[in-house]
Amino acid sequence: MPASLEVADIFRAAGPAYRAAHQGHLSLHQLKVMSAVEHCRTAALGGHVEACEGCGHWRIAYNSCRNRHCPRCQGAAARTWLAAREADLLPVGYFHVVFTLPAEVANLAFQNKAVIYDLLFRAASDTMMTIAADPKHLGARIGMTAVLHSWGSALTHHPHIHMVVPGGGISLDGARWVSARPAFLLPVRVLGALFRRLLLSRLLALYDAGRLGFYGSLAHLADRRTFLRYLSPVRKKRWVVYAKPPFAGPEAVLAYLSRYTHRVAISSSRLIRFDDDGVTFRYKDYRRNGAERHQVMTLTADEFIRRFLLHVLPKGFHRIRHYGLLASGTRKAHLEHARRLLAVAPPAAPEMSDEPPDTRPPCPCCGGRMIVIEIFERWRQPRAPPTTAPLTGGLVS
């Protein structure tokens, strides 16, 4: 048992048996995700040898798989993405809004991920922009960053959208900035009602266009009347849209984004042990409060891998999207306009350097700069460690 258990350890130990047991039932995309997680930062992907310019200490660094489902690779991706987002922040309060699919629609989404996940994005963003533009509420054009999560804390299928929304927007005539109230953005009951109407009407349109598939236990929904009866109880439910209090400053917004934008179904930090009994990990039971919310669960290795693979996104699907004032094509112009209306200076341009940033950790022995002294290809090992005197500053990578 490694000192620090990782998801990759479970995949390497139990993955071959899982693939053999489910041969023909795993998509090529799922198989690629499994392979990426298993081989990340191993000799299978190649790597390089780094040495300290000061004391000569050397270490091997294997390449990352860079797969967006790999728990190991998301930290660096999140840092790069956040550096670009920091310049987009406005000096206003930011709100956190969550849109969740009811269980009946989530069941359909499991068999139609690309289509219904996309519908979830569009219905949630249109709901926010429509209610915000209503003069009875905010009367402004707003922007938002939306992130799809398809999981619950216990790795179950639970698709929902997290949104980060500036607390205000540009008036409909473009002449002023309209601020939201300090602790209130938009009425959640009104948001829930419109979200339900938009999503269900568009879901029916997808059905009529033949864009939904039904398999296994849902095969009977291929009959239109049965499909309408299936959705009938959902139309009568109250769809809950959850709005949290505003963040405490831009730093809190970035901290939130760093946790949510590049999160995968489970991080290695939640794993407790992996043995003959299965995989034991921590999770949150949101039906409980206080200390009882934090629970521990043990799943067989086979079930753990199955639940992990439930959350493999369709190939090419974008799980982070920007809308309204923050839509990618017009973000720069809208942010400049918003800053003029808010009478704030634009963010300082980052200093440009001819040299790329050094992302390698410093030497663990003396804190010196590490340089690359050897590169080795996939499935190869580096040469034996050097036995010469410590490196000097004259070495080049």
Secondary structure as GFF3:
##gff-version 3
##sequence-region A 1 397
A	DSSP	alpha_helix	7	21	.	.	.	ID=ss1
A	DSSP	alpha_helix	28	39	.	.	.	ID=ss2
A	DSSP	three_ten_helix	43	45	.	.	.	ID=ss3
A	DSSP	beta_strand	47	52	.	.	.	ID=ss4
A	DSSP	beta_strand	58	62	.	.	.	ID=ss5
A	DSSP	alpha_helix	74	86	.	.	.	ID=ss6
A	DSSP	beta_strand	94	100	.	.	.	ID=ss7
A	DSSP	alpha_helix	103	111	.	.	.	ID=ss8
A	DSSP	alpha_helix	113	133	.	.	.	ID=ss9
A	DSSP	beta_strand	140	141	.	.	.	ID=ss10
A	DSSP	beta_strand	143	151	.	.	.	ID=ss11
A	DSSP	beta_strand	157	166	.	.	.	ID=ss12
A	DSSP	beta_strand	168	171	.	.	.	ID=ss13
A	DSSP	beta_strand	177	179	.	.	.	ID=ss14
A	DSSP	alpha_helix	188	208	.	.	.	ID=ss15
A	DSSP	three_ten_helix	216	222	.	.	.	ID=ss16
A	DSSP	alpha_helix	224	236	.	.	.	ID=ss17
A	DSSP	beta_strand	241	244	.	.	.	ID=ss18
A	DSSP	alpha_helix	250	260	.	.	.	ID=ss19
A	DSSP	three_ten_helix	268	270	.	.	.	ID=ss20
A	DSSP	beta_strand	271	275	.	.	.	ID=ss21
A	DSSP	beta_strand	278	284	.	.	.	ID=ss22
A	DSSP	three_ten_helix	290	293	.	.	.	ID=ss23
A	DSSP	beta_strand	294	299	.	.	.	ID=ss24
A	DSSP	alpha_helix	301	309	.	.	.	ID=ss25
A	DSSP	beta_strand	320	324	.	.	.	ID=ss26
A	DSSP	alpha_helix	331	342	.	.	.	ID=ss27
A	DSSP	beta_strand	370	376	.	.	.	ID=ss28
###
